[in-house]
Amino acid sequence: MSDSNKIPFGLRESDNALVDVYDVPNGKQSGCVCPSCQAPLEARQGDINVWHFAHSSKKVYQKTKNDCEYSFYLSLRLMARQLIGKQIKLSLPECKGTIEYYEGVHRFTQWKEFVVSKQQDITLDDLEVENTFSGVPVDLIGTIGKFKFVVYFTHPERIVPTILFKPTDSKCGIIQIALDSLQSQFNVAKAEGKTYHEILTDFLISDRESKRWTYHPRFEKAALRALEPLQKETSNLSYTVSYGKNNNHLTQLHKKLNKYQSVTPLKSHDLTIEMSQPSKWVHFECVICKSEWDGYEAGGNQCPNCKDHLFTKQI
């Protein structure tokens, strides 16, 4: 069984709450079902393998194999939703931008980095779970003062919807949290004397490396300030501005300045925004109600029948 099918959290039937495999009786007496397909789960708490929930028999597993293809990440997102109340503290990474530009006769590539905001710890209030922002489902929406702040969980089968790189509400912050590293952290949980519940809680609050800025309300102003000295130094400037050189999902600002133009500071309306990774048109299925539909890979995965995207998969 691959790690993606080793479910860390099961749905306890007695109170409909998600529970850690460390917190239930061993074997078929766990009292839990799969949060995706509702099949009975047994807790496998052996001495060798990583502890996990598994479908109670090979027959059930084969029957639900396709439905539960993404159960590891589904259970992570479900548990994250359960852990979060009306307030949460988050350690945010530094928000940086990178200007890639070309100069000289041979058009040598140059880079200039600028800081939009330093790393910081914030508190999100008035949290809403599994709501809609800019027309797409997101995982968390909170507030910092009068401003909205959005959290979107990603993993290998779930990318950030295109619209969140240029949201309709520009006075907001959007962070993506990649859940990918949790599998390796869970694999050493027993050796480190930790439960999955503890690891996930600490990850959501403290892990800066898995968080990336998708949208920062002050990004364009910071980019303009960083571009001004380049305009004065280079007569024929072409450049690309992005959220850091290593970000897989880049919001890019493009502008070319003709050498005969007068050198004046750029304004925000001079900039155009385009995405580096356009979304693909794919086919979806809801593993709960079995509905099928077509939509964009990013943002088109909400089931038209269940009005939810948590249990949908690409087929």
C-alpha positions in Angstrom: 0.0 0.0 0.0 1.4 3.4 -1.0 1.7 6.2 1.6 -1.1 8.1 -0.1 -3.5 5.4 1.0 -2.3 5.2 4.6 -5.0 7.2 6.3 -3.7 9.0 9.5 -7.2 10.1 10.7 -10.4 8.2 10.8 -14.0 9.3 11.2 -15.3 8.0 14.6 -18.9 6.8 14.2 -19.9 7.5 17.8 -19.6 11.2 17.6 -18.7 11.9 13.9 -15.4 13.4 14.9 -12.0 12.8 13.2 -9.5 11.0 15.4 -5.9 10.1 15.3 -5.0 6.4 14.7 -2.9 6.8 17.9 -6.1 7.5 19.9 -8.2 4.4 19.1 -8.2 0.7 19.9 -6.0 -1.5 17.7 -7.5 -3.5 14.8 -11.2 -3.7 13.8 -12.4 -2.3 17.1 -11.3 1.2 16.1 -14.9 2.3 15.7 -14.0 4.4 12.7 -14.9 4.7 9.0 -13.1 6.1 6.0 -13.8 9.9 5.7 -14.0 9.5 2.0 -16.0 6.3 1.2 -17.5 5.5 4.6 -16.1 1.9 4.6 -15.1 0.4 8.0 -11.5 1.1 9.0 -9.2 -0.9 11.2 -6.3 0.7 13.1 -3.0 -0.9 12.2 -0.7 -0.2 15.1 2.2 -2.7 14.6 5.8 -2.7 15.7 7.3 -2.3 12.2 5.2 -0.3 9.8 4.0 3.3 10.2 0.7 3.3 12.1 -2.3 4.0 9.9 -5.9 3.2 9.2 -6.8 0.7 6.5 -10.0 -0.6 5.0 -11.1 -3.6 7.0 -10.7 -6.3 4.3 -9.0 -6.8 1.0 -12.5 -7.1 -0.6 -13.5 -3.7 0.7 -10.2 -2.2 -0.2 -10.4 -3.3 -3.8 -14.0 -2.1 -4.0 -13.1 1.4 -2.7 -9.6 1.6 -4.1 -10.3 4.2 -6.7 -12.6 6.3 -4.5 -9.9 6.5 -1.8 -7.0 7.3 -4.1 -6.5 10.7 -2.3 -7.6 9.7 1.2 -4.3 10.7 2.9 -4.6 14.3 1.8 -8.4 14.4 2.2 -8.0 13.3 5.8 -5.3 15.9 6.4 -7.6 18.7 5.2 -10.6 17.4 7.1 -8.6 17.2 10.4 -7.1 20.7 9.7 -10.6 22.0 9.5 -11.6 20.3 12.7 -8.5 21.6 14.6 -9.2 25.2 13.7 -11.7 27.2 15.7 -12.5 30.9 15.3 -8.9 31.9 15.6 -5.5 30.6 14.7 -1.9 31.8 14.9 0.3 31.4 11.8 4.0 31.9 11.3 4.3 33.5 7.8 7.4 33.4 5.6 9.1 36.5 4.2 7.4 37.7 1.0 10.0 38.4 -1.7 9.9 39.5 -5.3 12.5 39.0 -8.0 13.1 41.2 -11.0 14.7 39.4 -13.9 16.0 42.0 -16.5 18.4 42.2 -19.5 21.0 44.8 -20.1 24.1 45.5 -22.2 24.8 44.7 -25.9 24.8 41.0 -25.2 21.6 41.2 -23.1 23.1 39.7 -20.0 20.5 38.4 -17.6 20.5 40.1 -14.2 18.4 39.6 -11.1 17.4 42.0 -8.4 15.5 40.8 -5.3 13.3 43.0 -3.1 11.4 42.4 0.1 7.7 43.0 0.3 7.3 42.0 3.9 9.5 40.3 6.5 8.6 37.0 8.1 6.1 37.5 10.9 3.6 35.8 13.2 0.0 36.8 12.7 -3.4 35.9 14.3 -6.4 35.3 12.1 -9.7 36.0 13.7 -13.3 35.3 12.6 -12.2 32.2 10.7 -14.6 30.6 8.2 -13.9 27.1 7.0 -14.5 25.8 3.5 -16.0 29.0 2.1 -15.7 30.8 -1.3 -13.4 33.6 -2.1 -13.1 35.3 -5.6 -15.6 32.7 -6.8 -13.6 29.6 -5.9 -13.7 27.3 -2.8 -10.9 27.9 -0.4 -9.9 26.2 2.9 -9.8 29.1 5.3 -10.9 32.8 5.3 -10.0 35.0 8.3 -9.4 38.6 9.1 -6.5 40.8 10.2 -8.1 44.0 11.3 -10.3 45.0 8.4 -8.6 42.9 5.8 -9.4 39.4 4.6 -6.7 36.7 4.7 -7.1 33.4 2.8 -5.4 30.0 3.3 -5.4 27.4 0.5 -4.0 23.9 1.1 -2.1 22.3 -1.8 -0.7 18.8 -2.5 0.4 16.9 -5.6 -3.2 16.6 -6.9 -4.4 20.1 -5.9 -3.0 23.3 -7.2 -3.9 27.0 -6.5 -6.8 28.2 -8.7 -5.7 30.8 -11.2 -8.0 33.5 -9.9 -6.3 33.6 -6.5 -3.2 35.1 -8.1 -5.2 38.1 -9.0 -8.2 38.1 -6.6 -11.2 40.4 -7.1 -10.6 41.8 -3.6 -7.1 43.4 -3.9 -7.0 44.3 -0.2 -6.3 40.8 1.0 -3.5 38.4 1.6 -3.4 34.8 0.3 -1.1 32.0 1.5 -0.8 28.5 0.1 0.3 25.8 2.5 1.8 22.7 0.8 0.9 19.5 2.7 3.4 17.3 0.9 6.0 17.2 3.6 3.6 15.7 6.2 4.0 12.1 4.9 7.7 12.1 5.8 7.0 13.7 9.2 4.3 11.1 9.9 6.7 8.3 9.0 9.0 9.2 12.0 6.2 10.1 14.4 6.4 6.9 16.4 10.2 7.1 16.7 9.9 10.7 18.0 7.1 9.9 20.4 4.6 12.2 18.6 1.0 11.7 17.4 -0.2 12.8 14.0 -2.5 15.2 15.6 0.4 16.9 17.3 2.5 17.0 14.2 -0.3 18.5 12.1 -1.1 21.2 14.7 2.5 22.3 14.9 2.9 22.2 11.1 -0.1 24.5 10.5 1.0 27.0 13.1 4.8 27.0 12.9 6.1 25.6 9.6 7.2 28.5 7.4 8.9 26.5 4.7 5.7 24.9 3.5 3.9 28.3 3.2 4.2 30.5 0.2 2.7 33.9 -0.7 0.2 33.6 -3.5 -0.9 37.3 -3.3 0.3 40.2 -1.2 -1.6 43.5 -1.3 1.6 45.5 -1.2 3.5 43.5 -3.9 3.0 45.8 -6.8 4.0 48.9 -4.8 7.2 47.2 -3.7 7.9 46.1 -7.3 7.5 49.7 -8.5 9.9 51.0 -5.9 12.5 48.4 -6.9 12.1 49.2 -10.6 12.6 52.9 -10.3 16.5 52.8 -10.0 16.7 50.3 -12.8 14.7 52.6 -15.1 17.3 55.4 -14.5 20.3 53.1 -15.0 19.1 51.2 -18.2 17.8 53.0 -21.3 16.2 50.0 -22.9 14.8 47.9 -20.1 12.8 44.7 -20.4 12.0 42.7 -17.3 9.8 40.2 -15.5 8.7 40.6 -11.9 7.7 37.6 -9.9 7.0 36.3 -6.4 10.5 34.8 -6.0 12.6 32.9 -8.4 11.8 29.5 -7.0 8.0 29.8 -6.8 6.2 27.2 -8.9 3.1 29.4 -9.3 4.3 32.9 -10.4 2.3 36.0 -10.8 4.3 38.0 -13.3 4.3 41.7 -14.1 5.6 42.6 -17.6 6.6 45.9 -19.1 9.0 47.0 -21.8 10.4 50.6 -21.9 11.5 51.9 -25.2 14.9 53.7 -25.1 13.3 56.8 -26.6 10.7 57.1 -23.8 11.3 59.7 -21.1 12.2 58.0 -17.8 9.3 58.4 -15.4 8.2 56.2 -12.5 5.9 53.4 -13.5 2.4 53.4 -12.0 0.4 50.3 -11.1 -2.0 50.7 -14.0 1.0 50.4 -16.4 1.4 46.8 -15.4 -0.3 43.8 -16.8 -0.7 40.5 -14.9 -0.6 37.1 -16.4 -0.1 33.6 -15.1 2.8 31.3 -15.8 0.8 28.1 -15.5 -2.6 28.2 -17.2 -5.2 25.8 -15.9 -6.1 22.7 -17.9 -9.7 21.6 -18.8 -10.2 18.2 -17.1 -12.9 15.6 -16.1 -14.0 15.3 -12.4 -15.9 12.8 -10.4 -17.4 13.1 -6.9 -16.7 9.9 -4.9 -19.7 10.6 -2.6 -22.6 11.1 -5.1 -20.8 9.7 -8.3 -21.6 12.9 -10.3 -19.2 13.6 -13.2 -18.5 17.0 -14.9 -15.9 18.9 -16.8 -14.0 21.9 -15.5 -10.7 23.7 -15.1 -8.1 21.8 -13.2 -7.7 24.8 -10.9 -11.0 25.9 -9.4 -13.4 23.7 -11.3 -13.5 20.8 -8.9 -16.6 21.7 -6.9 -19.3 19.0 -7.2 -22.5 20.6 -8.7 -24.6 18.3 -6.7 -22.9 18.2 -3.2 -21.7 21.9 -3.5 -18.4 20.7 -2.1 -14.9 20.0 -3.6 -13.4 18.0 -0.8 -14.3 14.6 -2.2 -13.8 15.2 -5.9 -11.0 13.6 -8.0 -9.8 13.8 -11.6 -10.7 10.8 -13.9 
